[in-house]
Amino acid sequence: MSLSMLFGERSLTIVAALFDNLESARRAAEHVQSASSMQAGQVKLVAPADPAFDAKLEPEQTGIAHTLIRTHVVLGAVGLVMGVLLAIALQQADLALFAQNPGRSVLILAVLGLFFGMMVGGFVSLRPDHDMVIEKVRWGSASGRWAVVTHPVSSAQKKQVEEVLRAEHGDLVESL
């Protein structure tokens, strides 16, 4: 199972860089677009106290909703199957508790597996790696800094963006 099937967003990563002034940030954004295969919508300039901050950092709201659903359904189903398989394995191991109550043990471990899988799905959909980037950009914005925020859709794009933003001497921050 490919992990990308869990996500509803086109871009699974955020690469951003903080700059001290508008000119540096604008130059970096233009350089990112000219030196990479990024489309205009994938590169955002975030001003200090930008009113569109949230939309620029997480532009794929519909994709996020799909990610929430997919991670819970898919990982819940995986947990359910793993719970059933564990119950069968424990019955086959001839453990008295499981061998004497085969139906109950399957039901209990299946439900526990389902809940565990859905909890993992919830954790994956929270995207803690994105939160780190968002908070650093929020802090920079609150401190009067400008940010160039990019949403690469491939590892090649991500590498291109990282190289350009480093060359522009931005304070680089990125998610997984």
Salt bridges, closest charged atoms under 4 A:
GLU9 OE1 - ARG127 NH1 3.58
ASP20 OD1 - ARG145 NE 3.03
ASP50 OD2 - LYS56 NZ 2.67
ASP54 OD1 - ARG138 NH2 3.85
GLU58 OE2 - HIS130 ND1 2.78
ASP129 OD1 - ARG127 NE 3.67
GLU135 OE2 - ARG138 NE 3.47
GLU168 OE1 - ARG27 NE 3.23
GLU168 OE2 - HIS31 ND1 2.77
ASP171 OD2 - ARG145 NH2 2.68
GLU174 OE1 - LYS158 NZ 3.38
